[in-house]
Amino acid sequence: KKPKPNQKTILSIKRRALPLVPAYSITTHKSQGQTLNNVVIDLKLPNRTDDIAAIYVPLSRVKRLTDLVILRHFDYKTLLMKPSKSQLIEIERLDKLYIET
């Protein structure tokens, strides 16, 4: 309806969404060794990093897949990243330590 010339226009606004603010945030490396109840992660890695820990660590912080939310679309090749030679050597060293103790 158009208001009459002598009436004031009333503007009505309705909010349909609430802004989200993280209750808690942590870097990938600080989260190592922790088990978290719910995790929201971003697998879109900056500058084509080849650090496999940047992918594995956040994905492995939850016990169930239902407790994990991926923030946005990412390149599937990110999940196919293979460990470097130095990382493989470290994994073998840790496996050997585990067996010996």
C-alpha positions as CSV (number, residue, x, y, z in Angstrom):
1,K,0.0,0.0,0.0
2,K,1.1,3.5,-0.7
3,P,0.9,5.8,2.3
4,K,-1.2,8.9,2.0
5,P,0.8,12.2,1.7
6,N,0.1,13.1,5.4
7,Q,0.9,9.7,6.9
8,K,4.3,8.5,8.0
9,T,5.8,5.4,6.4
10,I,6.5,2.5,8.8
11,L,9.4,0.2,8.0
12,S,9.3,-3.4,9.3
13,I,12.4,-5.6,9.4
14,K,12.5,-9.2,10.3
15,R,15.8,-11.1,11.0
16,R,15.8,-14.5,9.4
17,A,19.3,-15.7,10.5
18,L,21.6,-15.2,13.4
19,P,25.3,-14.4,13.1
20,L,27.5,-17.2,14.2
21,V,30.4,-16.6,16.5
22,P,32.8,-19.5,17.3
23,A,32.6,-20.5,20.9
24,Y,36.1,-21.8,20.8
25,S,38.8,-22.0,18.2
26,I,42.2,-23.6,18.0
27,T,45.0,-24.1,15.5
28,T,45.6,-27.4,13.9
29,H,48.9,-27.9,15.6
30,K,47.6,-26.9,19.0
31,S,44.8,-29.5,18.7
32,Q,47.2,-32.5,18.3
33,G,46.6,-35.1,21.0
34,Q,43.1,-33.8,21.9
35,T,39.8,-35.4,21.3
36,L,37.0,-32.9,20.7
37,N,33.2,-33.3,20.9
38,N,32.4,-31.3,17.7
39,V,34.7,-29.9,15.1
40,V,34.2,-27.5,12.2
41,I,37.1,-27.5,9.9
42,D,38.2,-25.8,6.7
43,L,40.0,-28.1,4.3
44,K,40.7,-25.4,1.7
45,L,44.4,-25.1,2.4
46,P,46.2,-21.8,1.8
47,N,48.9,-21.5,-0.8
48,R,48.9,-25.2,-1.9
49,T,50.5,-26.4,1.3
50,D,51.8,-30.0,1.3
51,D,51.7,-30.4,5.0
52,I,49.7,-33.7,5.5
53,A,49.3,-32.8,9.2
54,A,47.2,-29.8,8.2
55,I,44.6,-32.3,6.9
56,Y,45.0,-35.4,9.1
57,V,45.1,-33.7,12.5
58,P,41.7,-31.8,12.3
59,L,40.0,-34.8,10.7
60,S,41.2,-37.1,13.5
61,R,40.1,-35.0,16.5
62,V,36.6,-36.5,16.6
63,K,35.5,-40.0,17.5
64,R,32.5,-40.1,15.1
65,L,32.0,-38.7,11.6
66,T,28.7,-37.1,12.8
67,D,30.7,-34.8,15.1
68,L,32.6,-33.4,12.1
69,V,31.5,-30.5,9.9
70,I,33.5,-29.4,6.9
71,L,33.1,-25.6,6.5
72,R,33.1,-25.3,2.7
73,H,33.8,-27.1,-0.6
74,F,37.4,-28.2,-1.1
75,D,39.5,-29.9,-3.7
76,Y,39.2,-33.6,-3.3
77,K,42.9,-34.0,-4.2
78,T,43.6,-32.5,-0.8
79,L,42.6,-35.8,0.8
80,L,44.9,-37.8,-1.5
81,M,48.0,-36.0,-0.3
82,K,50.8,-38.5,0.4
83,P,53.3,-38.2,3.2
84,S,56.8,-37.0,2.3
85,K,59.9,-39.2,2.8
86,S,60.8,-37.5,6.1
87,Q,57.3,-38.0,7.3
88,L,57.4,-41.7,6.4
89,I,60.7,-42.1,8.2
90,E,59.2,-40.4,11.3
91,I,56.2,-42.8,11.2
92,E,58.5,-45.8,11.0
93,R,60.6,-44.5,13.9
94,L,57.4,-44.0,16.0
95,D,56.1,-47.5,15.1
96,K,59.5,-49.0,16.1
97,L,59.3,-47.1,19.5
98,Y,55.8,-48.3,20.0
99,I,56.8,-52.0,19.4
100,E,59.8,-51.7,21.7
101,T,57.9,-50.2,24.7
